């Protein structure tokens, strides 16, 4: 299975979604999800971000962070994610949608425990440390 995840930065804050479904229901995570058969991975990232947070970005704004493929990173089965980062303007608002129960901007230095390997993904981005 292939997914895309987005690190969305607004100043020194990162946007997280509270998962509404298992696995990790109620936990905070990066916005993202599964790629559909008729889209590119970049299009998937843009779509998932829009569906889960209401934030619209263009594919050209995405910066590749990396590919995360450790066995066991997702309890649903073998899942590889392509992670992207994007910076949005100050004042950008987000609203929970799709399978996100809530959204919140978190100071990068005060992140809650994260689902999956999302803490590792953020650590690999140029925004962290």
N, C-alpha and C positions, 0 to 999 in steps of 0.2 A: 504494500500500500504506500502511496505517495501523498505527502501533505506539504502545505506551505504555512509558515508562521511569520508574523510581522512584529518587529520591534518598532513601535511608534513612539517617537520622542517629541516632546514639546518643551523646549528649554531643558531644564534638568529633570524633567519628569518622564516616566514611561507609562504608556497606557496598558492596563491589564483588564482582562475580563474574568468575571466569576463564572465558572462553568456551571451550566444548568443541568448537565447530564453526566452520567458515569462514562468513562472512569473519571475519578477526581471531582465528582459533583460537589459544588460549594467551594472548591479551591480556586485560587487565582492562577491565571495562565496568560500567555501571549495570545492575541487573536490569531486564528488560523483554522485550517481544516483540510479535508480531503479534496484532491484534484479530481475533476470530472473528466470523462473520456474525451470530451470535445474541446478541451482548453489546454493552454500552456501552463506551466507552473507559475509564471509571472501573473498570468490572468487569474489563476486560482488565488494568489495572494491578494490581488486587488479586490476580487469578488468577496472573499472571506472577510477581509477587513471591512468592506462596505456592509455586508450582511450582519456582522456581529457588533459593529460600533457606529455605523452610519457615516464613517469617514470615507471620503472619496479621494483617491490618489491616482496618479497616472503610472503606468508601468515604468516609464522612464525615470521616475522619482525613486524607485526601489534600488537599494544597494545590497548586493549579495553579501551575507555574513558568512554562510557556509552550509555544508550538507552534514546532517546529523543522522548517523545510521547505526548507532550502538544496538546490538541485540538486547531486547528487553526494555527499550526506552518507552515503549507503549504497551500496556497490559492487554490491549485488544489483539495484538499479534505483530508480526514483522512490519514495521513502519519506518520509512525514511522521510525526513523532513528537509526541505530547503528553506532556510531562514533568510529573511530580508530585513533591512532597516530602512526607515523613512523618517524624515523630520518634517513636522507640520508647524504652521505658524502659531505663535502665542495666541491664546484665545480660542483655539480650535476646540469645539465641543464634540462630545461623543455620547451616544445613547445605546443602551443594550438592545440587541435584536437577535433574531435567529435563536441559537441555543445558548446565548449568553444571558445569565440571570442578572448581571450587573456589570458596569464598567466604572473604572476609576483611574485617575492619574495619580501615580505614586512617585515620590521623590526617589531618584535612582539609588540613593544611599539608604533608603528605608523600605526596601521591598519586603513583602510578606513571603512566607514559604510558597514556592511555586510548584505547579503540577509538572509531570513529565520531567524532561531535562531542561526546562525553560530557564532555570538559573544559569546553567552552563552556556546556553545560547546567548543570553545577555552578557555573560562574562567574556565571550569571544568577540562581541561587537566592539567597535571603537568607542562606544559611549561609556563603557564601564571601565573604571580605573584608569 
